[in-house]
Amino acid sequence: DNHPMKVLEGMAIAGYAIGAKTGIIYLRGEYAYLLPFLEKNIADIKENIFSKLKAGKKKFEFDIKVRLGAGAYVCGEEFALIESLNGNRGEPRNKPPFPIQKGYLEKPTLVNNVETFATVSHIIEKGAEWFGKFGTATSKGTKLFSISGDVKHPGVYEFEMGVKLRDILELVGAENTKAVQVGGFSGINVAEDEFDRTLAHGDLPPGGSIIVFNKDRDMLKVLKNILEFFEEESCGQCTPCREGAYQLLKGIEMMEKGEKSVKYYKDLCDLCTAMKDSAKCGLGQSIPAPFLSITKNFKNEILYR
């Protein structure tokens, strides 16, 4: 919320590039307090920039609106977001058609995230060559990471793509670290012997969330918390996600009580494969990632309690 104009400028540039006349900011219900702030900045950019462009020699018409959602995690998926904007329940659609073919109000729609739009204006201002100086050969630029958990200095940090996980942990004051959840709940769990890996395409997924756990944490409880979240946030539309999340959570609860064997764990791994192959959207397809990586890294702690 510190740089709204960069996002609005990026949206306008994208609109100009594809010939769109309207941009929509989808604001989750939990962040409704930002609405007056956003509307003020939208009014400012319309008055100080858009109106001058419209009056210039080259015709420019672009409007930006804000729409509030009800707070569903699944609406981070592009079609669930579009369905919510259309006034329907936030659920994914089958693809194709893709949003660029038939999206909001059944019209071609470009869906992108806030960070991308904020970066666009910097690239336009300073050039692609400048942007390409940051990061790696296959992962250009920088990335914002929200770092939380057992660290002395939690917060939002900007790093070049390709940064080592160990360097991040040192910077944020992580001590006695046992594991790191990279890419948020839907990302993968990284154990201590892999802290020298990098965050970039082709290595660790450079998602925006990093959660750090020290050696006092019970990783079964961590996994249980993640699965409770997904079981709650599944939209329930497709069986692999709806039932799969429930069964994985149920399985971990049984392991917590010592009621199930290692064979049962292998059955749950087979369920993970089915979920990755058949869930309708990225939410259901990503639930197995934390389950498989945490149980792999901490078998003794979880399977042999």
C-alpha positions in Angstrom: 0.0 0.0 0.0 3.1 2.3 -0.1 3.3 2.6 -3.9 -0.2 2.5 -5.4 0.7 4.8 -8.3 3.2 2.3 -9.6 0.4 -0.3 -9.8 -2.0 2.1 -11.4 0.6 3.2 -14.0 1.4 -0.4 -14.8 -2.3 -1.1 -15.3 -2.6 1.9 -17.6 0.4 0.8 -19.7 -1.0 -2.7 -20.0 -4.3 -1.3 -21.0 -2.7 0.8 -23.7 -0.7 -2.1 -25.0 -3.6 -4.4 -25.5 -6.2 -1.8 -26.3 -8.3 -2.2 -23.1 -10.4 0.7 -21.8 -11.1 -0.6 -18.3 -8.9 -2.0 -15.5 -10.2 -3.6 -12.3 -8.5 -4.0 -9.0 -9.9 -7.1 -7.2 -9.5 -6.3 -3.5 -10.0 -9.2 -1.0 -12.6 -8.6 1.7 -9.9 -8.7 4.4 -8.3 -5.6 3.0 -11.4 -3.4 2.7 -9.7 -0.8 4.8 -7.6 0.0 1.7 -10.6 1.0 -0.4 -10.7 4.7 0.4 -6.9 4.9 0.0 -7.1 3.2 -3.4 -10.0 5.3 -4.6 -8.2 8.5 -3.7 -5.1 7.5 -5.7 -7.2 6.4 -8.6 -8.9 9.8 -8.6 -5.5 11.5 -8.5 -4.1 9.5 -11.5 -7.3 10.2 -13.5 -7.0 14.0 -12.8 -3.3 14.4 -13.2 -2.3 11.8 -15.8 -5.2 10.2 -17.7 -7.0 13.5 -18.4 -3.8 15.0 -19.9 -3.2 11.9 -22.0 -6.8 12.0 -23.2 -6.5 15.6 -24.2 -3.3 14.9 -26.2 -2.8 14.1 -29.8 -3.0 10.4 -29.3 -6.3 9.2 -28.1 -6.2 7.5 -24.6 -9.2 6.2 -22.7 -8.7 4.2 -19.6 -10.7 3.8 -16.4 -9.7 1.9 -13.2 -12.3 0.5 -10.8 -12.1 -1.4 -7.5 -14.2 -4.4 -6.8 -14.4 -6.1 -3.4 -14.3 -9.9 -3.0 -15.6 -11.8 0.0 -12.2 -13.2 1.1 -11.9 -16.6 -0.6 -8.3 -17.9 -1.0 -9.3 -19.7 -4.2 -10.1 -16.4 -5.9 -6.3 -16.0 -6.4 -7.0 -18.4 -9.3 -7.7 -16.4 -12.4 -11.0 -17.9 -13.4 -12.3 -18.0 -9.8 -11.5 -14.3 -9.6 -13.3 -13.6 -12.8 -16.4 -15.6 -11.7 -16.4 -13.5 -8.5 -16.2 -10.3 -10.5 -19.1 -11.6 -12.6 -21.2 -11.9 -9.4 -21.0 -15.7 -9.3 -19.5 -18.0 -6.7 -15.7 -17.9 -6.9 -14.9 -21.2 -8.6 -12.4 -22.1 -11.4 -13.6 -22.9 -14.9 -12.3 -25.6 -17.3 -9.7 -24.4 -19.8 -9.9 -23.6 -22.7 -11.2 -21.0 -23.3 -8.6 -19.0 -21.4 -9.3 -15.5 -19.9 -7.6 -13.9 -22.9 -10.3 -15.5 -25.0 -13.3 -15.3 -22.8 -13.0 -13.7 -19.3 -14.8 -10.9 -17.4 -18.3 -10.5 -18.8 -17.2 -13.1 -21.4 -14.8 -10.6 -23.0 -11.0 -11.1 -23.5 -9.4 -10.3 -20.2 -5.8 -9.9 -19.0 -5.3 -11.1 -15.4 -2.1 -10.2 -13.6 -0.8 -9.6 -10.1 0.0 -6.4 -8.3 3.7 -7.0 -8.3 3.9 -7.4 -12.1 1.9 -4.2 -12.8 4.2 -2.3 -10.3 7.3 -3.6 -12.1 6.0 -2.6 -15.6 6.3 1.1 -15.0 10.0 0.7 -13.8 10.8 -1.3 -17.0 9.2 1.3 -19.2 11.0 4.1 -17.4 14.5 2.5 -17.2 14.4 -0.1 -20.0 14.5 -3.9 -20.4 18.3 -3.9 -20.5 18.4 -2.3 -17.0 15.8 -4.8 -15.7 17.8 -7.7 -17.2 20.9 -6.8 -15.1 19.1 -8.2 -12.0 18.6 -11.9 -11.3 19.8 -14.9 -13.3 19.9 -15.8 -17.0 16.5 -17.6 -16.8 14.9 -15.5 -13.9 15.3 -11.8 -14.6 14.6 -9.0 -12.1 13.8 -8.9 -8.4 11.1 -10.4 -6.3 9.2 -9.3 -3.1 9.2 -11.9 -0.3 7.0 -11.8 2.8 9.1 -13.4 5.5 7.5 -14.6 8.7 7.9 -17.2 11.4 10.8 -17.8 13.7 13.0 -14.8 12.6 14.1 -11.7 14.4 13.2 -9.4 11.6 10.0 -10.4 9.8 8.7 -8.3 7.0 8.6 -7.8 3.2 12.0 -7.9 1.5 13.1 -7.4 -2.1 15.8 -9.7 -3.4 17.3 -10.4 -6.8 16.1 -13.7 -8.3 18.6 -16.4 -7.7 19.3 -15.4 -4.1 20.4 -18.2 -1.8 17.9 -19.3 0.9 20.8 -19.4 3.4 21.6 -15.7 2.7 18.0 -14.7 3.3 17.9 -16.6 6.6 21.0 -14.8 7.8 19.7 -11.4 6.8 16.3 -11.8 8.7 18.0 -13.2 11.8 16.8 -16.8 11.6 18.6 -18.9 14.2 18.5 -22.6 15.0 16.4 -23.1 11.8 14.9 -26.5 11.2 12.8 -26.0 8.0 11.6 -23.3 5.6 8.3 -23.3 3.8 9.1 -21.7 0.4 6.2 -20.4 -1.7 3.7 -20.2 1.2 1.4 -23.1 2.3 1.1 -24.3 -1.3 4.9 -24.3 -1.8 7.5 -26.9 -0.7 9.3 -27.5 2.5 13.0 -27.2 2.6 15.1 -28.9 5.2 18.5 -27.7 6.6 20.6 -29.7 4.2 19.1 -27.7 1.2 19.5 -24.1 2.5 22.1 -23.4 -0.1 19.6 -23.7 -2.9 18.5 -20.6 -4.8 15.1 -19.0 -5.3 14.6 -18.9 -9.1 12.9 -20.7 -11.8 14.5 -24.1 -12.2 15.3 -24.4 -8.5 13.1 -23.4 -5.5 9.8 -21.8 -6.5 10.2 -18.0 -6.1 6.7 -17.5 -4.6 6.1 -14.5 -2.5 6.0 -16.2 1.0 8.7 -17.7 3.1 7.8 -19.2 6.5 10.7 -20.1 8.9 10.5 -22.8 11.6 13.1 -23.4 14.3 14.0 -26.6 15.9 11.4 -26.3 18.6 8.6 -26.7 16.1 6.7 -29.9 15.7 6.5 -30.4 12.0 3.4 -32.7 12.2 1.5 -29.8 13.8 2.9 -27.5 11.1 1.6 -29.9 8.4 -1.7 -30.3 10.2 -2.2 -26.5 10.3 -1.5 -26.3 6.5 -4.0 -29.0 5.7 -6.7 -27.5 8.0 -6.2 -24.3 6.0 -6.6 -26.0 2.6 -9.5 -28.1 3.8 -11.3 -24.9 4.8 -10.4 -22.9 1.7 -11.2 -25.5 -1.0 -14.1 -24.3 -3.0 -15.5 -27.8 -3.0 -16.2 -27.8 -6.8 -14.0 -30.8 -7.7 -13.8 -34.1 -5.9 -10.0 -34.5 -5.9 -9.5 -31.2 -4.0 -12.6 -31.4 -1.8 -12.2 -35.0 -0.7 -8.4 -35.2 -1.1 -7.8 -32.3 1.3 -10.1 -33.8 3.9 -8.5 -37.3 3.6 -5.0 -35.9 3.9 -6.0 -34.0 7.0 -7.8 -37.0 8.5 -4.7 -39.1 7.8 -2.4 -36.7 9.6 -4.7 -36.6 12.6 -4.7 -40.4 12.7 -0.9 -40.5 12.5 -0.8 -37.9 15.3 -2.7 -40.4 17.5 -0.6 -43.3 16.3 -3.6 -45.1 14.7 -2.2 -45.7 11.2 0.8 -47.5 9.7 3.5 -46.5 7.2 1.4 -48.5 4.6 -1.4 -46.0 5.1 1.1 -43.2 4.5 1.9 -44.7 1.1 -1.8 -44.8 0.3 -1.9 -41.0 1.1 1.1 -40.5 -1.3 -0.9 -42.2 -4.0 -3.8 -39.9 -3.3 -1.4 -36.9 -3.7 -0.5 -38.2 -7.2 -4.2 -38.4 -8.1 -4.8 -34.9 -6.8 -1.9 -33.4 -8.8 -3.1 -35.1 -11.9 -6.9 -34.5 -11.7 -7.7 -31.4 -9.5 -9.4 -28.7 -11.5 -7.2 -25.8 -10.5 -3.8 -24.9 -9.0 -5.2 -24.9 -5.4 -6.0 -28.6 -5.5 -2.9 -29.5 -7.5 -0.6 -27.7 -5.0 -2.0 -29.2 -1.8 0.2 -32.4 -2.1 3.4 -30.3 -2.3 3.6 -29.4 1.4 2.3 -32.9 2.4 4.9 -34.8 0.4 7.9 -32.5 1.2 7.2 -32.2 4.9 6.6 -35.9 5.4 9.7 -36.7 3.3 12.0 -34.3 5.2 10.7 -35.3 8.7 9.7 -39.0 8.4 11.0 -39.9 11.8 9.1 -37.0 13.4 5.8 -37.7 11.6 5.6 -41.4 10.7 7.3 -43.0 13.6 5.8 -41.1 16.5 
